[in-house]
Amino acid sequence: MNYIESKFTIEPQTPFQEILIAELAEIGFESFDETEEGLLAYIKEPDFDERQLKTLSLLNNDLVKISFTYKLIKDENWNAVWESNYDSVIIDERCYIRAPFHPSRPEVEFELLIEPQMSFGTAHHETTANMISLLLEENVKGKSFLDMGCGTGVLAILAHKKGATPICAIDNDEWAYRNTIDNVKKNNSNQITVYQGDATLLKGKKFDIIFANINKNILLTDMETYFKSLNDSGMLFMSGFYENDLSDIKIKAEQLGLNYTNHIVKNEWVAVKFAKTIA
């Protein structure tokens, strides 16, 4: 199958890069690679429609300047192009995340084999990288763990390698659900239970630790459900929002009885930790 590579220049990139990815996904673009100038996006040649692309709302938004070019990538070159644009990642010198075509690094404490396909959560983005940093510092051995909005399953897999048990991973996207199942198998983490769905699946379930890497609106909507699903003294970690949104997250969390512990920031993206107050 031939693909079309579209190269976007975005100014300013924050927050419009993420918005553009969402709009492109809605019209059939399958994979994305963030660049210093903006974005590379890929779509099957038969699905590409330049006229539809030009009607995207973000391309007609006065708050951002976006230009693009595109070219055909023939089928025999597709894997080579994809691999050349997908780098391995190492977080805090402790967690090495690679695709099957990257070399192994057994000297690193944790090595994760992640094939992202169309799913979010490869540690290239700041939100996932921040959550991995917090997870690396957390003692999860023997504790029940939920990866909410699991994407590739990278957080659940790391939790398994750190000794968490049992582990549940949930995503409402079918592609992410299937991608997580594949990555669980690749990492011999078959103890992880994977579900397709949303926070309604949490009814009757309890966890010691919950990681939710989604977005601000869903976090605010579902935080009460997360709170009810936490065991006493449980920990809730959240990411997927900007530093200027942290106050809204804190207010909602404290209203529920969650105590702020700490947060980290990378390029304005935040990951935050809360502890459940024992009544």
WOPENOR-V591385 format. One record per pair of residues at least 24 apart in sequence whose ideal C-beta (glycine too) atoms are under 10 Angstrom apart, sorted by the first residue. I is the first residue (numbers start at 1). GAP is how many residues later the second one is. Records with the same first field share a line. If there is no record, write none. Layout:
# WOPENOR-V591385
I: GAP / GAP
This chain:
# WOPENOR-V591385
1: 43 / 44 / 45 / 73 / 74 / 77
2: 42 / 43 / 44 / 46 / 70 / 71 / 72 / 73 / 74 / 75 / 76
3: 27 / 28 / 39 / 40 / 41 / 42 / 44 / 45 / 68 / 69 / 70 / 71 / 72 / 74 / 75 / 78 / 79
4: 25 / 37 / 38 / 39 / 40 / 41 / 42 / 43 / 44 / 45 / 46 / 49 / 66 / 67 / 68 / 69
5: 28 / 35 / 36 / 37 / 38 / 64 / 65 / 66 / 67 / 68 / 73 / 76 / 77 / 80
6: 26 / 33 / 34 / 35 / 36 / 37 / 42 / 44 / 47 / 62 / 63 / 64 / 65
7: 26 / 28 / 30 / 31 / 32 / 33 / 34 / 60 / 61 / 62 / 63 / 64
8: 24 / 27 / 29 / 30 / 31 / 32 / 33 / 50 / 51 / 58 / 59 / 60 / 61 / 62
9: 26 / 27 / 28 / 29 / 30 / 56 / 57 / 58 / 59 / 60
10: 24 / 25 / 27 / 28 / 29 / 48 / 54 / 55 / 56 / 57 / 58
11: 26 / 27 / 53 / 54 / 55 / 56
12: 51 / 52 / 53
13: 24 / 25 / 26 / 51 / 254
14: 228 / 253 / 254 / 255
15: 49 / 227 / 253 / 254
16: 42 / 45 / 47 / 48 / 49 / 50
17: 41 / 47 / 49 / 108
18: 107 / 109 / 197 / 222 / 251
19: 37 / 38 / 39 / 42 / 45
20: 36 / 38 / 39 / 41 / 44 / 46 / 48
21: 99 / 104
22: 36 / 193
23: 30 / 33 / 34 / 35 / 36
24: 29 / 32 / 34
25: 93 / 95 / 148
26: 30
27: 25 / 26 / 28 / 29
28: 24 / 25
29: 24 / 89
30: 87 / 88 / 145
31: 51 / 54 / 55 / 85 / 86 / 87 / 88
32: 53 / 84 / 86 / 88 / 92
33: 48 / 49 / 51 / 52 / 53 / 54 / 91
34: 51 / 90 / 91
35: 50
37: 30
38: 28 / 29 / 30
39: 27 / 29
40: 41 / 45
41: 27 / 29
42: 28 / 31 / 36 / 39 / 40 / 43 / 76
43: 27
44: 34
45: 27 / 28 / 29 / 30
48: 24
82: 34
86: 29 / 30 / 36 / 38
87: 35 / 37
88: 26 / 34 / 35 / 36
89: 25 / 33 / 34 / 35 / 39 / 40 / 43 / 65
90: 33
91: 32 / 37 / 38 / 39 / 40 / 41 / 42 / 44 / 45 / 67
92: 37 / 40 / 41 / 44 / 45
93: 43
94: 38 / 39 / 42 / 43 / 64
95: 28 / 34 / 37 / 38 / 40 / 41 / 59 / 63 / 66 / 67
96: 27
97: 24 / 25 / 26 / 27 / 31 / 32 / 35 / 55 / 57 / 60 / 61
98: 24
99: 87
100: 86
109: 27 / 52 / 53
110: 25 / 26 / 47 / 48 / 51 / 52
111: 50 / 76
112: 40 / 41 / 42 / 43 / 45 / 46 / 48 / 49 / 71 / 74 / 75 / 77
113: 44 / 70 / 72 / 73 / 74 / 75
114: 37 / 38 / 39 / 40 / 43 / 44 / 65 / 66 / 68 / 69 / 72 / 73
115: 37 / 64 / 67 / 68 / 71
116: 35 / 36 / 38 / 60 / 63 / 67
117: 35 / 58 / 59 / 61 / 62 / 65 / 66
118: 33 / 34 / 55 / 57 / 58 / 60 / 61
119: 31 / 32 / 33 / 34 / 35 / 52 / 54 / 56 / 57 / 58 / 59 / 60 / 61 / 63 / 64
120: 29 / 30 / 31 / 32 / 34 / 51 / 53 / 55 / 56 / 59 / 93 / 94 / 120
121: 26 / 28 / 29 / 30 / 31 / 32 / 33 / 34 / 35 / 50 / 55 / 58 / 59 / 62 / 92
122: 29 / 30 / 32
123: 29 / 31 / 32 / 35
125: 26 / 88 / 114 / 115 / 141 / 142 / 144
126: 113 / 138 / 139 / 140 / 141 / 142 / 143 / 144 / 145
127: 24 / 86 / 87 / 88 / 111 / 112 / 113 / 114 / 139 / 140 / 142 / 143 / 144
128: 24 / 26 / 27 / 85 / 111 / 112 / 141 / 143
129: 110 / 135 / 137 / 138 / 140 / 142
130: 83 / 107 / 109 / 110 / 133 / 134 / 135 / 136 / 137 / 139 / 140 / 141 / 142
131: 24 / 27 / 80 / 81 / 82 / 106 / 107 / 108 / 109 / 133 / 140
132: 26 / 79 / 81 / 139
133: 131 / 133 / 138
134: 77 / 101 / 103 / 105 / 127 / 128 / 129 / 130 / 137 / 138 / 139
135: 24 / 27 / 29 / 74 / 76 / 102 / 136
136: 26
137: 125 / 127 / 136
138: 24 / 26 / 71 / 73 / 97 / 99 / 135
139: 24 / 25 / 70
140: 24 / 25 / 27 / 68 / 69 / 71 / 95
141: 24
142: 66
143: 24 / 64 / 65 / 66 / 88 / 91 / 92
144: 24 / 61 / 62 / 63 / 64 / 65 / 66 / 87 / 90
145: 24 / 47 / 62 / 63 / 64 / 65 / 66 / 90
146: 24 / 55 / 56 / 59 / 60 / 61 / 62 / 63 / 64 / 65 / 66 / 80 / 83 / 84 / 88 / 90
147: 24 / 33 / 45 / 47 / 60 / 62 / 63 / 64 / 65 / 66
148: 24 / 50 / 51 / 53 / 54 / 59 / 62 / 63 / 64 / 65 / 66 / 70 / 71 / 74 / 77 / 78 / 81 / 88 / 89 / 90
149: 24 / 27 / 49 / 50 / 62 / 63 / 64 / 65 / 66 / 69 / 70 / 73 / 89 / 90 / 91
150: 26 / 27 / 29 / 30 / 33 / 34 / 42 / 44 / 45 / 61 / 62 / 63
151: 24 / 25 / 26 / 28 / 29 / 32 / 62 / 63
152: 24 / 27 / 28 / 30 / 31 / 32
153: 24 / 26 / 27 / 28 / 29 / 30 / 31 / 33 / 34 / 36 / 39 / 41
154: 26 / 29 / 33 / 59
155: 56 / 57 / 58 / 82 / 84
156: 24 / 27 / 28 / 31 / 33 / 35 / 36 / 37 / 38 / 55
157: 26 / 27 / 29 / 30 / 31 / 32 / 35
158: 29 / 31 / 53
159: 30 / 33 / 50 / 52
160: 24 / 27 / 28 / 29 / 30 / 31 / 32
161: 26 / 27 / 28
164: 27 / 28 / 43 / 44 / 45
165: 26 / 27
166: 25 / 26 / 27 / 41
167: 24 / 25 / 26 / 27 / 40 / 42
168: 24 / 25 / 26 / 27 / 33 / 34 / 37 / 39 / 42 / 61
169: 24 / 25 / 26 / 42
170: 24 / 25 / 26 / 27 / 28 / 29 / 31 / 32 / 35 / 42
171: 24 / 25 / 26 / 27 / 43
172: 24 / 25 / 26 / 27 / 28 / 29 / 42 / 46
198: 24 / 27
199: 24 / 25 / 26 / 27 / 29 / 30
200: 25
201: 24 / 28
202: 24 / 26 / 27
203: 25 / 26
204: 24 / 25
205: 24
206: 24 / 25 / 26 / 28
207: 24 / 27 / 28 / 29
208: 24 / 25 / 26 / 27 / 68
209: 25 / 26 / 27 / 28 / 64
210: 24 / 25 / 26 / 27 / 28 / 64 / 66
211: 24 / 25 / 26 / 27 / 28 / 60 / 62
212: 24 / 25 / 26 / 27 / 28
213: 24 / 25 / 26 / 27 / 58
214: 24 / 25 / 26 / 27
215: 24 / 25 / 26 / 30
216: 24 / 25 / 26 / 29 / 30 / 32 / 33 / 54
217: 24 / 28
219: 26 / 29 / 30 / 33 / 34 / 53
220: 25 / 28 / 29 / 31 / 32 / 33
221: 31
223: 26 / 29 / 30 / 32 / 33 / 35 / 51
224: 28 / 31 / 32
226: 27 / 30 / 32 / 48 / 50
227: 25 / 26 / 28 / 29 / 30 / 31 / 47 / 49 / 50
228: 28
230: 26 / 27 / 28 / 44 / 45 / 46
231: 45
232: 44 / 45 / 46 / 47
233: 42 / 43 / 44 / 45
234: 24 / 40 / 41 / 42 / 44
235: 26 / 38 / 39 / 40 / 41
236: 25 / 36 / 37 / 38 / 39 / 40
237: 24 / 26 / 34 / 35 / 36 / 37
238: 25 / 32 / 33 / 34 / 35 / 36
239: 24 / 25 / 27 / 30 / 31 / 32 / 33
240: 29 / 30 / 31
241: 27 / 28 / 29 / 30 / 31
242: 25 / 26 / 27 / 28
243: 24 / 25 / 26 / 27
244: 24 / 26
245: 24 / 25
246: 24 / 26
249: 25
250: 24
